[in-house]
Amino acid sequence: MNQVTSLIALVLLLVSLNAWADYSRRDDVQQFIDEMVERHGYDREQLVKKFARAERLDGVLESIAKPAEKVLTWKEYRPIFISAKRIDRGNEFLRQNRETLERAEQEYGVPPEIITAIIGVETYYGRLTGKTPVFDSLVTLGFDYPPRSQFFLSELEQFLLLTQEEDIDEKSVRGSYAGAMGMPQFISSSYRHYAVDFDGDGKRDLLNSTEDAIGSVANYFKVHGWKTGGDVVIPARVNGQIEETRSRLKPHTSISELSRQGVVPKARISEDLDATVITLKGKNGKEYWLGLDNFYVITRYNHSAMYAMAVYQLSREFDKQK
């Protein structure tokens, strides 16, 4: 009798695990499907089939728990992106796409070097755009990653809308573990809101068009407040001690006030500008910088001071080799 009971329990467990593996049979997924049908008029049967095919990606859950910006110091992070090969490839990208980059600068006010550096940091100029199925990634993170499930469920909704609007087969789209796509690594909401048809073919294609990628990065920066001709970040020295707190990315205190507090710019800059103090653990110890509005705009692309600094410093290396 005990053996029979154990066998039944095992069967029930296997059935339960199988149901959990089939996303379409989960209550929370059914609720999401209901909302997509109600809000956007999706065909329920088609959505059920899509979720029945979706795979849970455990590797994605492992990756999102340890992003490089949170586990590396600036000393370790910087060499990944400021390397001779990445600089050389960036100069090549600038030469090959000079006309498009200059057109983007004229239209959006963003320098070619900054656009190129973003693409260089994100995907090594389109060489590393990601191999993870975006639909499966967003399903996994939306339904099985509670800390940010609301965000990723929103991105899943945006992805489904995007693939419908741009006539994209969602099963074919590959990207980062977090669902970023194409040469500029736009997430679905950014793709829908900021991508532009810069090559004039009637389609916003960040998966295959370099021109669309360049124009879309520039448009993203313009919409988020890029100031044409403005500085990005200024090195600073600290007189005495300052309170060690987590850096606020958005400029909030005038440079004149920061100077009175002992954080003094090493380059000439208007004292009326607002800045934020950036502290990084570099190769030779702590580095202090004053991040300005354009630095904050870069962090809107990726909410990390190290990321923004990598983009800025890579862009400056292109200047040196012209």
PyMOL commands that set and color helices and strands:
alter all, ss='L'
color gray80, all
select helices_A, chain A and resi 2-21+23-25+27-40+44-53+58-64+68-71+74-81+84-96+98-108+112-123+134-144+146-165+170-172+188-194+210-223+255-260+293-301+305-320
alter helices_A, ss='H'
color red, helices_A
select strands_A, chain A and resi 132-133+174-175+233-238+253-254+263-265+274-282+285-291
alter strands_A, ss='S'
color yellow, strands_A
deselect
rebuild
show_as cartoon
